[in-house]
Amino acid sequence: MAKCVMVLYPDPIGGYPPKYARDSIPAIRSYPDGSTVPSPSRIDFTPGELLGCVSGALGLRKFFDEGGHELVVTSDKDGPDSVFERELPDADIVISQPFWPAYLTKERMNKARKLKLALTAGIGSDHVDLEVAQGRGITVAEATYSNSISVAEHTVMQILALVRNFVPSHRWAIDGWNIADCVERAYDLEGMDVGIIAAGRIGRAVLRRLAPFDVNLHYTDTHRLSPQVEAELNLIFHPDVESLARSVDVVSIHSPLYEATHRMFNEKMLSSMRRGSYIINTARGEETVPEAIAAALKSGQLAGYAGDVWYPQPPPPDHPWRTMPNNAMTPHVSGTTLSAQARYAAGTREILECFFAGTPIRPEYLIVEGGKLAGTGAYSYQK
């Protein structure tokens, strides 16, 4: 028998929905690269249900019960007296999400002497100390690609929200009516230079969705795309982030968080950008310096900032992004639509089925295995 501690975000404040807005969600059979969607032996939920919060439990309560395993599900994750902290020492498995991360720091992992699997329901395992995981032989896995398109769609929405000044205009539709106040900061995206940092699964999806807007597309990545893809999308390649940032009007960040990307958008980087630039960050909050972002918005160096990633998550009430001007921030929701939840819940179950059966976990799901970076981790988390 194994013990699993699952950390998920809290249930809806108004209670579980008695009825969903739609009766079903589209069935996605494969991802853009041709790989198949998660394929567990079965699922115990209806796609389109709310699964990512505590009561939803990723649709896995029956799975753990039938296997005779212990399952603890909580949203209480921070502080020495939290449920997560109390239940961690004898946990074999920890399941967390990027949207409500249970930070598996070195200190916490040293307490979790039985830990064998750290599993992310979604994409992004930077809330896990990957060096400690390698040293301890802990497997780290995530449901790769399960919500990549979800994040890409959110990114395009936020680019348009900033450039077209949507948020203030929406407020005027509710609280009054003044056209001039709506359009005084509104522009067309057409013709702008738009740059993508990291053209992985999400970044490439954003590039493809932006191409029909007749923008000039730029990108940078540690792995350059093929000449065929560059020609197809008419891409301009930059060898580094610094070159891209000073050459575009809109920057969209999609890089994983590691040493080279940590706090890369600092005061120096921001001052090198075109005045009136926009930044969209659906990668990780720690890839920026929050105070520098807020100052650049106040000075006018940045025209807008949007995204859905913060640090820590949830952020404290006095976080500078809560009150900075010209922002279109959301909580970390881009990858946890009801559509995405069906996939990342199924992916989580598929990984667990392999783990319990002792069969290989798909390489695309792996971040750390056998004491080293593996699969997707070996490709993405590099120094």
C-alpha positions in Angstrom: 0.0 0.0 0.0 1.2 3.5 -0.8 0.3 6.9 0.7 -0.4 9.7 -1.7 -0.7 13.4 -0.7 -2.6 15.4 -3.3 -2.5 19.2 -3.1 -5.2 20.9 -5.2 -6.7 24.3 -5.2 -9.8 25.0 -3.0 -13.4 24.3 -4.1 -15.5 27.1 -5.6 -16.5 29.6 -3.0 -20.2 29.3 -4.0 -20.1 25.5 -3.9 -19.8 22.9 -6.7 -21.8 23.9 -9.9 -25.2 22.2 -9.9 -25.0 22.4 -13.7 -22.1 23.1 -16.1 -22.2 25.9 -18.7 -21.9 23.2 -21.5 -23.0 19.6 -21.7 -19.8 18.3 -23.1 -16.3 19.1 -24.3 -14.7 18.2 -27.7 -12.9 14.9 -27.8 -9.2 15.5 -28.6 -7.5 12.4 -30.0 -4.0 13.6 -30.5 -1.7 16.6 -30.0 -0.2 18.7 -32.8 3.1 16.8 -32.8 1.1 13.6 -33.4 1.5 12.1 -29.9 -1.5 10.6 -28.4 -3.5 12.1 -25.5 -3.3 10.3 -22.1 -4.4 6.7 -22.3 -5.0 5.2 -18.9 -6.8 1.9 -18.6 -10.0 3.8 -17.8 -11.2 7.0 -16.1 -13.8 7.4 -13.3 -15.0 10.9 -14.2 -17.0 12.6 -17.0 -14.8 14.9 -19.1 -15.9 18.5 -18.5 -16.3 18.1 -14.8 -14.4 20.2 -12.3 -11.6 17.9 -11.3 -8.7 20.2 -10.3 -10.0 21.3 -6.9 -10.1 19.3 -3.6 -13.5 17.7 -4.1 -12.7 16.8 -7.7 -9.5 15.0 -6.5 -8.5 14.6 -10.2 -11.2 11.9 -10.5 -8.8 9.5 -8.6 -10.5 8.7 -5.3 -12.0 5.4 -6.6 -8.7 4.5 -8.3 -6.8 4.8 -4.9 -9.6 3.1 -3.0 -9.7 0.1 -5.3 -5.9 -0.2 -5.1 -5.9 -0.2 -1.3 -3.9 3.0 -1.1 -4.2 5.9 1.2 -5.1 9.2 -0.3 -5.0 12.6 1.4 -6.4 15.5 -0.6 -5.9 19.1 0.7 -5.5 22.7 -0.4 -3.7 23.5 2.9 -0.1 23.7 1.7 1.8 26.5 3.3 3.4 26.8 6.7 4.7 24.3 9.3 1.2 23.5 10.6 -0.3 22.9 7.2 -1.9 19.6 6.3 0.7 19.1 3.6 3.6 19.6 6.0 2.0 17.2 8.5 1.3 14.4 6.0 4.5 14.7 4.0 7.0 12.7 6.1 5.4 9.3 5.3 4.1 10.0 1.8 5.3 7.8 -1.1 3.7 10.1 -3.7 3.0 13.8 -3.9 0.7 15.1 -6.6 0.6 18.9 -7.0 -0.4 21.4 -9.7 1.3 24.5 -11.2 -1.8 26.5 -10.4 -1.6 25.7 -6.6 1.9 24.4 -6.2 3.0 22.4 -3.2 6.6 23.6 -3.1 8.9 20.5 -2.7 11.9 22.3 -1.4 15.1 20.7 -0.3 14.0 20.9 3.3 10.6 19.4 2.7 12.1 16.6 0.5 14.6 15.8 3.2 11.6 15.2 5.6 9.9 13.0 3.0 12.1 10.0 3.4 9.7 7.6 1.7 9.0 9.8 -1.3 9.3 8.0 -4.6 7.2 10.0 -7.0 6.6 13.7 -7.4 3.8 14.2 -10.0 2.6 17.4 -11.5 -1.0 17.4 -12.7 -0.3 19.7 -15.6 2.9 21.1 -17.0 5.9 22.5 -15.1 7.9 20.9 -12.3 9.9 23.8 -11.1 8.1 23.7 -7.8 10.1 20.5 -7.1 13.8 20.8 -6.3 15.1 18.7 -9.2 18.6 18.4 -7.9 17.5 16.8 -4.7 15.1 14.6 -6.6 18.1 13.4 -8.7 20.2 12.8 -5.7 17.5 10.9 -3.9 16.4 8.8 -6.9 12.9 10.3 -6.8 11.0 10.1 -10.1 9.5 13.5 -11.2 6.8 13.4 -13.9 4.2 15.7 -15.4 1.3 15.4 -17.8 3.2 16.9 -20.7 1.2 18.6 -23.5 -2.1 18.1 -21.6 -2.8 21.8 -21.3 -0.3 23.4 -23.8 -2.9 24.5 -26.2 -5.0 25.9 -23.3 -2.1 28.1 -22.3 -1.5 29.1 -25.9 -5.1 30.3 -26.3 -4.9 32.2 -23.0 -1.7 33.9 -24.2 -3.2 35.1 -27.5 -6.3 36.4 -25.5 -4.0 38.4 -23.1 -1.9 39.8 -26.0 -5.1 41.2 -27.5 -6.5 42.3 -24.2 -3.4 44.5 -23.6 -3.0 45.9 -27.1 -6.7 46.6 -27.6 -7.1 48.0 -24.0 -9.9 45.5 -23.3 -10.0 45.5 -19.5 -10.7 49.3 -19.1 -13.2 49.2 -22.0 -15.1 46.3 -20.3 -15.3 48.4 -17.1 -16.8 51.3 -19.1 -19.5 48.9 -20.5 -20.5 48.2 -16.9 -19.9 51.5 -15.0 -20.5 54.2 -17.7 -19.9 55.0 -21.3 -17.0 57.0 -22.6 -15.4 55.9 -26.0 -12.4 58.2 -25.7 -11.3 56.6 -22.4 -11.6 53.2 -24.0 -9.5 53.9 -27.0 -6.8 56.3 -25.6 -4.6 53.2 -25.1 -6.0 50.9 -27.8 -4.0 49.9 -30.9 -4.1 47.3 -33.7 -1.9 44.2 -33.3 -1.5 44.1 -37.1 2.0 45.0 -38.2 3.6 44.8 -34.7 6.8 42.9 -33.9 5.9 40.0 -31.6 8.6 37.9 -30.0 8.3 34.4 -28.4 10.8 33.3 -25.8 11.1 29.5 -26.0 9.4 27.9 -29.0 8.5 24.6 -27.3 5.0 23.1 -27.4 3.3 26.2 -26.1 5.5 28.7 -27.8 5.1 27.1 -31.2 1.3 26.9 -30.7 1.3 30.7 -30.0 3.4 31.4 -33.1 0.9 29.4 -35.3 -2.1 31.2 -33.8 -0.5 34.7 -34.2 0.6 34.2 -37.8 -2.8 35.0 -39.3 -2.8 38.4 -37.5 -0.2 39.6 -40.0 2.4 40.4 -37.4 6.2 40.1 -37.7 7.1 37.0 -35.7 10.3 36.7 -33.8 11.6 33.9 -31.5 14.5 32.7 -29.5 15.1 29.2 -28.2 18.1 27.1 -27.0 16.9 24.6 -29.7 16.5 26.4 -33.0 13.5 25.4 -35.1 14.0 23.8 -38.5 14.4 26.0 -41.6 11.1 24.6 -42.9 9.2 25.8 -39.8 10.9 29.2 -39.9 10.1 29.6 -43.6 6.5 28.4 -43.1 5.8 31.0 -40.4 8.2 33.6 -41.7 10.1 33.7 -38.3 13.0 35.9 -37.3 15.4 34.0 -35.1 17.3 35.7 -32.3 20.3 34.1 -30.6 19.4 35.3 -27.1 16.6 36.9 -25.1 18.4 40.3 -25.0 18.4 40.6 -28.8 14.7 39.6 -29.0 13.5 41.9 -26.2 15.0 45.1 -27.8 13.6 44.2 -31.2 9.9 43.7 -30.6 6.7 45.4 -29.4 5.3 42.4 -27.7 7.2 39.8 -25.7 5.6 36.5 -24.7 7.5 34.3 -22.2 7.2 30.5 -22.4 10.6 29.3 -21.1 10.9 26.9 -18.2 12.3 28.3 -15.0 15.9 27.4 -14.4 19.1 29.4 -13.5 19.4 31.2 -16.9 15.8 32.4 -16.9 15.4 33.3 -13.2 14.6 37.0 -12.9 15.8 37.6 -16.4 13.3 40.5 -16.9 15.0 42.9 -14.5 15.4 46.7 -14.7 18.3 46.4 -17.2 16.4 44.2 -19.6 13.2 46.3 -19.3 15.1 49.5 -20.0 16.5 48.0 -23.2 13.1 47.4 -24.7 11.1 49.7 -26.9 9.1 52.3 -24.9 5.5 51.2 -24.8 6.2 47.5 -25.2 4.0 44.7 -23.8 5.0 41.6 -21.9 2.8 38.5 -21.5 4.1 35.9 -19.1 2.4 32.5 -18.9 5.6 30.7 -18.0 6.7 31.4 -14.4 6.5 34.6 -12.3 10.1 34.2 -11.1 11.4 34.9 -14.6 10.7 38.5 -13.9 11.5 41.0 -11.1 8.0 42.0 -9.9 9.0 45.4 -8.6 10.8 46.2 -11.8 7.8 45.3 -13.8 5.5 47.5 -11.7 8.0 50.4 -12.0 8.2 50.1 -15.7 4.4 50.3 -16.0 4.3 53.4 -13.8 7.0 55.1 -15.8 5.5 54.2 -19.2 8.5 52.1 -20.3 6.0 49.2 -20.5 2.6 49.9 -22.0 1.1 46.7 -20.4 1.8 43.5 -18.6 -0.4 40.4 -18.5 -0.1 36.8 -17.6 -1.3 34.3 -15.0 1.8 33.2 -13.2 2.9 34.7 -9.9 5.4 34.0 -7.1 4.5 32.7 -4.6 1.2 31.3 -5.6 -1.2 32.5 -4.3 0.5 35.9 -3.9 0.2 38.0 -0.8 -2.3 40.9 -0.7 0.5 43.5 -1.0 2.1 41.9 -4.1 3.0 44.8 -6.5 1.2 43.2 -9.4 -2.2 43.5 -7.7 -2.1 47.3 -7.9 0.2 48.2 -10.8 -1.4 50.1 -13.7 -2.2 48.8 -17.1 -2.2 45.1 -16.2 -4.5 42.3 -17.4 -3.4 39.7 -14.9 -5.4 36.6 -13.9 -4.9 33.9 -11.3 -3.0 30.9 -12.6 -5.8 29.6 -14.7 -4.6 29.4 -18.3 -3.9 25.6 -18.1 -6.7 24.5 -15.9 -9.8 24.9 -18.1 -12.4 22.2 -17.7 -11.2 20.9 -21.1 -7.6 20.8 -19.9 -8.5 19.1 -16.6 -9.9 16.1 -18.4 -6.5 15.6 -20.1 -4.2 16.3 -17.2 -6.4 14.1 -14.8 -6.2 11.3 -17.3 -2.5 11.8 -17.7 -2.0 11.7 -14.0 -3.8 8.4 -13.8 -1.8 7.0 -16.7 1.5 7.9 -14.9 0.2 6.3 -11.6 -0.9 3.1 -13.4 2.7 2.8 -14.8 4.2 3.6 -11.4 2.2 1.0 -9.5 2.7 -1.6 -12.2 6.4 -1.0 -12.5 6.1 -0.4 -16.2 7.9 2.4 -18.1 6.4 5.9 -17.9 6.2 7.6 -21.3 9.4 9.6 -21.9 7.4 12.7 -22.7 6.0 12.6 -19.1 9.4 12.2 -17.4 11.4 15.1 -15.9 13.7 13.1 -13.5 14.2 9.3 -13.4 17.0 7.1 -12.2 19.0 9.9 -10.7 19.1 12.2 -13.7 17.1 14.4 -15.9 15.1 12.3 -18.3 12.6 12.6 -21.2 11.1 16.1 -21.4 13.3 17.1 -18.4 16.5 16.4 -20.2 15.3 18.6 -23.1 13.8 21.5 -21.1 15.6 21.8 -17.8 19.2 22.6 -18.8 21.7 25.1 -17.5 
